[in-house]
Amino acid sequence: MVLIFENFQKNIFKGMMASIVDLPLNVISAFSDVVSYLRLFAVGYAGTVMAESFNNMALANGCGTFLSGLSAAMILFLGHTLNIVMSLMA
């Protein structure tokens, strides 16, 4: 069906030949689109894992005293700022 209707012309065989000639480029284009979206998924997942790691580091530090709360806030601020900057670069 793809060979017949991708490049539909009055002469069916001429359209099929044009489709066969274009098929390798279309396959490469589809593969490159899949790889691009996979890269975007990997970047998003890495940002999620990085944010979770900084949240766990801040929670492990605790908020029992003013100094530990301040250090937890600094960990969260610097970690999430780094994560946002790295996501913008991706």
C-alpha positions as CSV (number, residue, x, y, z in Angstrom):
1,M,0.0,0.0,0.0
2,V,2.8,2.4,0.8
3,L,4.5,1.7,-2.5
4,I,1.3,2.4,-4.4
5,F,-0.1,5.4,-2.6
6,E,2.9,7.2,-1.3
7,N,3.7,8.9,-4.7
8,F,0.4,8.4,-6.5
9,Q,0.6,9.2,-10.2
10,K,-1.4,8.4,-13.3
11,N,1.1,5.7,-14.2
12,I,1.0,3.4,-11.2
13,F,4.3,1.7,-12.0
14,K,6.1,5.0,-12.3
15,G,4.8,6.0,-8.9
16,M,5.8,2.7,-7.4
17,M,9.4,3.1,-8.7
18,A,9.6,6.6,-7.3
19,S,8.4,5.3,-4.0
20,I,11.0,2.5,-4.0
21,V,13.7,5.0,-4.8
22,D,12.6,7.2,-1.9
23,L,12.1,4.3,0.6
24,P,15.7,4.2,2.0
25,L,15.7,7.9,2.7
26,N,12.2,7.7,4.3
27,V,13.4,4.8,6.5
28,I,16.5,6.8,7.6
29,S,14.4,9.9,8.3
30,A,12.0,7.8,10.5
31,F,14.9,6.3,12.3
32,S,16.5,9.7,12.9
33,D,13.2,11.0,14.3
34,V,12.9,8.1,16.7
35,V,16.5,8.6,17.9
36,S,15.9,12.3,18.4
37,Y,12.8,11.7,20.6
38,L,14.7,9.0,22.5
39,R,17.4,11.6,23.2
40,L,14.8,14.0,24.5
41,F,13.3,11.3,26.7
42,A,16.8,10.5,28.1
43,V,17.4,14.2,28.8
44,G,14.1,14.6,30.6
45,Y,14.6,11.4,32.6
46,A,18.1,12.5,33.6
47,G,16.7,15.8,34.9
48,T,14.1,13.9,36.9
49,V,16.7,11.7,38.5
50,M,19.0,14.7,39.2
51,A,16.1,16.6,40.9
52,E,15.2,13.6,43.0
53,S,18.8,13.2,44.0
54,F,19.1,16.8,45.2
55,N,15.8,16.5,47.1
56,N,17.1,13.4,48.8
57,M,20.3,15.1,49.7
58,A,18.4,18.0,51.2
59,L,16.1,15.7,53.2
60,A,19.1,13.7,54.5
61,N,20.7,16.9,55.7
62,G,17.5,17.6,57.8
63,C,15.8,20.7,59.0
64,G,16.3,20.3,62.8
65,T,18.3,23.5,63.3
66,F,18.4,26.8,61.6
67,L,21.9,26.0,60.1
68,S,20.8,22.6,58.8
69,G,17.6,24.2,57.3
70,L,19.7,26.9,55.6
71,S,22.1,24.3,54.2
72,A,19.1,22.2,52.9
73,A,17.7,25.3,51.2
74,M,21.0,26.1,49.6
75,I,21.3,22.5,48.4
76,L,17.8,22.7,46.9
77,F,18.4,26.1,45.3
78,L,21.8,25.3,43.8
79,G,20.9,21.8,42.7
80,H,17.6,22.8,41.0
81,T,19.3,25.8,39.4
82,L,22.0,23.5,38.0
83,N,19.3,21.1,36.7
84,I,17.4,23.9,35.0
85,V,20.5,25.3,33.4
86,M,21.6,21.9,32.1
87,S,18.1,21.2,30.8
88,L,18.2,24.5,28.9
89,M,21.5,23.6,27.3
90,A,20.1,20.2,26.2
